[in-house]
């Protein structure tokens, strides 16, 4: 009898050993795939986040370029004395947010998640991105996430029954193996040893697009019914936040929305108010932020450094007051933030210098345009008088 039990135990141990071997093997393959991820800013988001010391982040920004082009963490730290990080990527699918939140709290005791909603609104209105583009940017973001059940669930939510896609994203060495041959030794060593962001995730721009005071008109007589898909997305995020014991603020950053997008923004605001969700549409506070549509954007959808600094100041003060955010860093932990502030201050000077130069160029172009118009107008008046004899030619 004892011999039989010993045999059973031996078999169980062997099975467990084999299973453990394969789990370790699959995990290792997945980790190797992380290092083969593309050399893109969006692919570095998770590595930079994991590099932050445990439980040192107060606010976490989640969303698309509509947040990472608007928020400067070192500036917020200097002005409001709280820490923040970004897990944002181009045209990020908002349905990813619950998985990002779940993974994020494994290493950081985040006080509040700040969720940018513009990608959801764009997808419901005049979305100009193909599914292929969406898949590409999703894969870049997910490429840096640690192997876990959360990661598997995120991949499942996006790629569903596409087994090939799911296998590629769980074991990225299948998709990105060529990168290991193309990356040089110095790059790989730096990726292994120094994944942190010198400026704590800041991604400023200095170029300017003159939007000629296209301030959005947030009035409409049309119905403000939000689609069921959008309601489900917002509800899922709130549900996950409650599970994690965290707070959520939905935001929309300033840009030039069309009429359908304005209606969608107002519908989001109305639904959040009805459900008791925290929501802040910064498009309705452009005057308070002193946003200049002639100089503060680098394209109609994103602010440049001048606009981002204004948004960071306004939003930072709002977050500080509403959620009572306060850094609780040790003296040693403060060093990395103080160093990041020094890097940011230098970047700020450099980018603002370029921005001011661009503003001057725009003013010169406007003056030349006015001069040309004035000369043409004077010439027209002269021809008019000479040909008609009418002194009142305009």
PLY file of the C-alpha trace (Angstrom):
ply
format ascii 1.0
element vertex 394
property float x
property float y
property float z
element edge 393
property int vertex1
property int vertex2
end_header
0.00 0.00 0.00
2.81 2.36 0.98
4.64 1.50 -2.22
1.57 2.48 -4.25
1.31 5.84 -2.47
4.99 6.47 -3.07
4.52 5.79 -6.78
1.56 8.18 -6.96
3.51 10.89 -5.12
6.48 10.34 -7.42
4.24 10.73 -10.48
2.65 13.89 -9.06
6.08 15.37 -8.31
7.23 14.54 -11.82
4.14 16.13 -13.40
4.57 19.23 -11.23
8.26 19.42 -12.16
7.44 19.15 -15.87
4.70 21.79 -15.60
7.00 24.08 -13.63
9.71 23.62 -16.24
7.37 24.63 -19.05
6.00 27.60 -17.07
9.54 28.86 -16.47
10.46 28.20 -20.11
7.42 30.06 -21.47
7.98 32.93 -19.04
11.62 33.17 -20.08
10.72 33.17 -23.78
8.18 35.91 -23.13
10.74 38.00 -21.21
13.29 37.64 -24.03
10.59 38.88 -26.39
10.26 42.04 -24.27
13.88 42.95 -24.98
13.28 42.45 -28.70
10.44 45.01 -28.75
10.79 47.84 -31.32
12.83 50.94 -30.55
9.77 53.22 -30.25
8.72 55.61 -27.47
5.37 53.87 -27.04
7.14 50.52 -26.60
9.14 51.96 -23.68
6.13 53.06 -21.60
5.98 49.96 -19.40
9.76 49.65 -18.98
9.93 53.25 -17.77
6.97 52.66 -15.45
8.45 49.49 -13.93
11.72 51.37 -13.38
10.04 53.75 -10.92
10.69 52.83 -7.30
7.82 50.90 -5.73
4.89 52.95 -4.39
6.23 56.35 -5.44
3.58 57.38 -8.01
0.54 59.44 -6.93
-1.29 59.89 -10.25
-1.21 57.68 -13.34
-2.19 59.07 -16.74
-3.72 56.55 -19.14
-4.72 57.21 -22.74
-3.35 58.30 -26.09
-1.23 61.17 -27.41
-4.11 63.33 -26.16
-2.53 62.95 -22.72
1.19 62.39 -23.33
1.41 65.59 -25.42
-0.35 67.56 -22.66
1.17 66.41 -19.38
4.66 67.11 -18.04
5.29 65.08 -14.83
8.40 67.01 -13.67
6.55 70.31 -14.07
3.63 69.01 -11.98
6.11 67.80 -9.34
7.78 71.22 -9.18
4.51 73.16 -9.08
2.21 70.89 -7.05
4.53 68.55 -5.13
3.05 65.23 -6.26
4.41 62.52 -8.53
2.87 61.14 -11.70
3.56 58.68 -14.49
2.13 57.92 -17.92
1.10 54.63 -19.50
-0.03 56.26 -22.71
0.41 55.31 -26.35
-0.74 56.57 -29.74
-4.47 55.95 -30.47
-4.69 53.77 -27.37
-7.91 51.77 -27.16
-9.71 52.87 -23.99
-10.90 49.30 -23.47
-7.30 48.57 -22.49
-7.56 50.84 -19.45
-8.84 48.24 -16.93
-5.93 45.91 -17.76
-3.41 48.75 -17.55
-4.86 49.75 -14.17
-4.69 46.19 -12.86
-1.08 45.75 -13.93
-0.08 49.22 -12.75
-1.06 48.69 -9.10
1.20 45.65 -8.84
4.14 48.00 -8.45
2.60 51.37 -7.52
0.04 52.38 -4.89
-1.60 54.88 -7.23
-3.98 57.42 -5.64
-5.88 58.36 -8.80
-6.09 57.16 -12.39
-6.50 59.99 -14.91
-8.18 58.51 -17.98
-8.20 60.49 -21.23
-11.37 59.81 -23.28
-10.68 61.44 -26.63
-9.72 58.21 -28.42
-13.10 56.74 -27.50
-14.83 59.85 -28.82
-12.78 59.85 -32.03
-13.61 56.20 -32.67
-17.33 56.97 -32.31
-17.21 59.97 -34.66
-14.68 60.76 -37.39
-12.02 58.14 -36.76
-9.32 58.29 -39.45
-7.25 55.36 -38.18
-7.35 51.90 -39.72
-7.59 48.71 -37.68
-4.08 47.88 -38.87
-2.78 51.11 -37.31
-4.66 50.40 -34.09
-3.20 46.89 -33.90
0.31 48.24 -34.48
0.14 50.77 -31.63
-1.58 48.30 -29.31
1.19 45.79 -29.94
3.84 48.40 -29.18
2.26 49.19 -25.82
1.66 45.56 -24.84
5.19 44.60 -25.89
6.62 46.11 -22.72
4.11 44.65 -20.24
5.41 41.89 -17.98
4.18 38.33 -18.71
1.07 37.75 -16.59
-2.57 36.69 -16.64
-3.45 40.39 -16.92
-1.38 40.68 -20.08
-2.99 37.56 -21.54
-6.45 38.97 -20.81
-5.56 42.29 -22.45
-4.37 40.49 -25.59
-7.51 38.33 -25.58
-9.72 41.44 -25.34
-8.17 42.97 -28.45
-7.32 39.97 -30.65
-10.12 37.63 -29.55
-10.14 34.43 -31.59
-7.08 35.28 -33.68
-4.74 32.59 -32.30
-1.80 33.67 -34.45
-1.93 37.26 -33.21
-2.33 36.15 -29.61
0.65 33.79 -29.84
2.80 36.54 -31.36
1.95 38.98 -28.58
2.38 36.50 -25.74
5.69 35.27 -27.16
6.97 38.36 -28.93
10.17 36.69 -29.99
8.01 35.23 -32.79
7.23 38.73 -34.06
10.30 40.76 -33.15
13.16 38.21 -33.34
14.87 40.10 -36.17
15.33 43.07 -33.84
17.76 41.07 -31.72
20.05 40.85 -34.74
19.61 44.53 -35.67
20.02 46.18 -32.25
23.64 46.91 -31.41
25.29 45.75 -28.19
25.28 49.20 -26.57
21.54 49.60 -27.18
20.73 46.21 -25.66
22.90 46.85 -22.58
21.21 50.21 -22.07
17.76 48.63 -22.45
18.67 46.00 -19.85
20.35 48.31 -17.34
18.79 51.74 -17.77
15.09 51.53 -18.64
14.12 54.65 -16.66
13.10 57.94 -18.23
15.47 60.85 -17.51
12.60 63.34 -17.68
9.90 61.13 -16.09
7.87 60.49 -19.27
7.70 64.09 -20.63
7.28 64.26 -24.45
7.15 67.95 -25.54
6.88 69.49 -29.02
7.94 72.99 -30.07
6.41 73.35 -33.55
3.34 75.52 -34.13
0.21 75.30 -36.26
-1.79 78.53 -36.31
-5.38 77.41 -35.72
-6.61 81.02 -36.04
-8.68 81.12 -32.87
-10.68 77.98 -33.61
-12.00 77.88 -30.08
-14.68 75.16 -29.91
-18.28 76.23 -29.36
-19.65 73.90 -26.70
-23.32 74.53 -27.35
-25.72 72.19 -29.12
-29.46 71.70 -29.47
-29.13 68.06 -30.45
-29.62 65.02 -28.23
-26.73 63.92 -26.04
-27.23 60.16 -25.92
-24.00 58.23 -25.46
-23.57 54.94 -27.31
-23.93 51.75 -25.30
-20.36 50.77 -26.21
-19.01 53.99 -24.69
-21.15 53.54 -21.56
-19.80 50.01 -21.19
-16.21 51.27 -21.55
-16.62 53.95 -18.88
-18.49 51.55 -16.57
-15.77 48.90 -16.92
-13.09 51.42 -15.93
-15.07 52.58 -12.90
-15.75 48.97 -11.90
-12.05 48.11 -12.07
-11.16 51.20 -10.04
-13.59 50.16 -7.30
-12.15 46.63 -7.29
-8.71 48.13 -6.80
-9.89 50.67 -4.23
-8.74 53.59 -6.39
-10.20 56.83 -7.73
-10.71 57.73 -11.39
-10.93 61.06 -13.19
-12.06 61.04 -16.83
-10.64 63.97 -18.78
-10.70 65.42 -22.29
-7.79 67.65 -23.30
-8.12 70.82 -25.46
-8.16 70.51 -29.26
-10.37 71.49 -32.21
-13.28 69.02 -32.25
-15.91 69.00 -34.96
-19.64 69.26 -34.21
-20.15 65.51 -33.84
-17.20 65.28 -31.44
-18.51 68.18 -29.37
-21.87 66.39 -29.04
-20.03 63.25 -27.97
-17.99 65.17 -25.38
-21.16 66.67 -23.94
-22.77 63.22 -23.93
-19.81 61.83 -21.95
-20.08 64.73 -19.49
-23.83 64.11 -19.06
-23.41 60.37 -18.57
-20.60 60.81 -16.03
-22.69 63.32 -14.10
-25.66 60.93 -14.11
-23.50 58.00 -12.90
-21.58 60.06 -10.36
-18.24 59.63 -12.15
-15.55 62.32 -11.85
-15.15 64.03 -15.23
-13.27 67.13 -16.40
-13.56 68.39 -19.98
-10.69 70.83 -20.31
-12.09 72.10 -23.63
-14.53 74.09 -21.53
-11.71 75.76 -19.57
-9.51 77.06 -22.40
-10.04 80.67 -21.29
-9.09 79.87 -17.69
-5.93 78.17 -18.98
-5.24 81.08 -21.36
-4.92 78.65 -24.29
-3.98 80.51 -27.47
-5.16 78.65 -30.57
-2.73 80.67 -32.69
0.43 79.56 -30.89
-0.23 76.71 -28.41
-0.82 73.76 -30.78
1.46 71.84 -33.10
-1.52 70.41 -34.97
-5.32 70.65 -34.50
-5.33 67.65 -32.14
-2.33 68.31 -29.87
-0.71 71.10 -27.90
2.94 72.00 -28.25
5.12 72.73 -25.22
3.51 76.12 -24.57
0.02 74.62 -24.48
1.14 71.53 -22.54
2.64 73.70 -19.80
-0.66 75.53 -19.41
-2.64 72.28 -19.29
-0.20 70.75 -16.79
-0.46 73.77 -14.50
-4.27 73.82 -14.58
-4.80 70.06 -14.35
-2.07 69.67 -11.74
-3.72 72.24 -9.47
-7.10 70.57 -10.00
-5.76 67.10 -9.11
-3.89 68.45 -6.09
-7.01 70.11 -4.65
-9.61 67.47 -5.54
-7.66 64.37 -4.54
-5.32 65.88 -1.94
-2.26 64.49 -3.71
1.05 64.75 -1.91
4.36 63.02 -2.55
5.60 60.83 0.28
9.10 60.19 -1.02
12.11 59.45 1.11
15.13 61.71 0.71
16.80 59.08 -1.47
13.69 58.71 -3.64
13.49 62.47 -4.15
16.86 62.42 -5.88
15.55 60.86 -9.11
12.71 63.40 -9.25
15.03 66.31 -8.56
17.34 65.04 -11.31
14.34 64.70 -13.66
13.33 68.28 -12.87
16.82 69.46 -13.86
16.53 67.55 -17.14
13.03 68.93 -17.67
14.11 72.52 -16.94
16.81 72.21 -19.60
14.35 70.67 -22.07
11.85 73.39 -21.24
14.39 76.13 -22.01
15.42 74.43 -25.24
11.89 73.78 -26.50
10.54 77.17 -25.44
13.42 78.86 -27.26
12.41 77.00 -30.43
8.76 77.78 -29.75
9.45 81.53 -29.40
11.43 81.45 -32.62
8.48 79.77 -34.35
6.09 82.39 -32.94
8.24 85.16 -34.41
8.26 83.42 -37.79
4.47 83.16 -37.74
4.17 86.85 -36.89
6.52 87.74 -39.75
4.50 85.59 -42.15
1.31 87.29 -41.00
2.87 90.72 -41.48
4.06 89.80 -44.99
0.62 88.47 -45.79
-0.98 91.69 -44.56
1.56 93.77 -46.53
0.81 91.82 -49.70
-2.89 92.24 -49.11
-2.44 95.94 -48.37
-0.37 96.46 -51.55
-2.92 94.58 -53.65
-5.72 96.61 -52.10
-3.94 99.93 -52.85
-3.26 98.83 -56.41
-6.88 97.81 -56.86
-8.04 101.22 -55.60
-5.70 103.04 -58.05
-6.86 100.94 -61.03
-10.47 101.45 -60.00
-10.08 105.24 -59.78
-8.10 105.46 -63.04
-10.58 103.39 -65.00
-13.86 104.57 -63.50
-13.05 108.02 -62.19
-14.95 107.03 -59.03
-13.23 108.43 -55.94
-15.00 106.06 -53.54
-13.41 102.85 -54.85
-12.89 100.38 -51.98
0 1
1 2
2 3
3 4
4 5
5 6
6 7
7 8
8 9
9 10
10 11
11 12
12 13
13 14
14 15
15 16
16 17
17 18
18 19
19 20
20 21
21 22
22 23
23 24
24 25
25 26
26 27
27 28
28 29
29 30
30 31
31 32
32 33
33 34
34 35
35 36
36 37
37 38
38 39
39 40
40 41
41 42
42 43
43 44
44 45
45 46
46 47
47 48
48 49
49 50
50 51
51 52
52 53
53 54
54 55
55 56
56 57
57 58
58 59
59 60
60 61
61 62
62 63
63 64
64 65
65 66
66 67
67 68
68 69
69 70
70 71
71 72
72 73
73 74
74 75
75 76
76 77
77 78
78 79
79 80
80 81
81 82
82 83
83 84
84 85
85 86
86 87
87 88
88 89
89 90
90 91
91 92
92 93
93 94
94 95
95 96
96 97
97 98
98 99
99 100
100 101
101 102
102 103
103 104
104 105
105 106
106 107
107 108
108 109
109 110
110 111
111 112
112 113
113 114
114 115
115 116
116 117
117 118
118 119
119 120
120 121
121 122
122 123
123 124
124 125
125 126
126 127
127 128
128 129
129 130
130 131
131 132
132 133
133 134
134 135
135 136
136 137
137 138
138 139
139 140
140 141
141 142
142 143
143 144
144 145
145 146
146 147
147 148
148 149
149 150
150 151
151 152
152 153
153 154
154 155
155 156
156 157
157 158
158 159
159 160
160 161
161 162
162 163
163 164
164 165
165 166
166 167
167 168
168 169
169 170
170 171
171 172
172 173
173 174
174 175
175 176
176 177
177 178
178 179
179 180
180 181
181 182
182 183
183 184
184 185
185 186
186 187
187 188
188 189
189 190
190 191
191 192
192 193
193 194
194 195
195 196
196 197
197 198
198 199
199 200
200 201
201 202
202 203
203 204
204 205
205 206
206 207
207 208
208 209
209 210
210 211
211 212
212 213
213 214
214 215
215 216
216 217
217 218
218 219
219 220
220 221
221 222
222 223
223 224
224 225
225 226
226 227
227 228
228 229
229 230
230 231
231 232
232 233
233 234
234 235
235 236
236 237
237 238
238 239
239 240
240 241
241 242
242 243
243 244
244 245
245 246
246 247
247 248
248 249
249 250
250 251
251 252
252 253
253 254
254 255
255 256
256 257
257 258
258 259
259 260
260 261
261 262
262 263
263 264
264 265
265 266
266 267
267 268
268 269
269 270
270 271
271 272
272 273
273 274
274 275
275 276
276 277
277 278
278 279
279 280
280 281
281 282
282 283
283 284
284 285
285 286
286 287
287 288
288 289
289 290
290 291
291 292
292 293
293 294
294 295
295 296
296 297
297 298
298 299
299 300
300 301
301 302
302 303
303 304
304 305
305 306
306 307
307 308
308 309
309 310
310 311
311 312
312 313
313 314
314 315
315 316
316 317
317 318
318 319
319 320
320 321
321 322
322 323
323 324
324 325
325 326
326 327
327 328
328 329
329 330
330 331
331 332
332 333
333 334
334 335
335 336
336 337
337 338
338 339
339 340
340 341
341 342
342 343
343 344
344 345
345 346
346 347
347 348
348 349
349 350
350 351
351 352
352 353
353 354
354 355
355 356
356 357
357 358
358 359
359 360
360 361
361 362
362 363
363 364
364 365
365 366
366 367
367 368
368 369
369 370
370 371
371 372
372 373
373 374
374 375
375 376
376 377
377 378
378 379
379 380
380 381
381 382
382 383
383 384
384 385
385 386
386 387
387 388
388 389
389 390
390 391
391 392
392 393
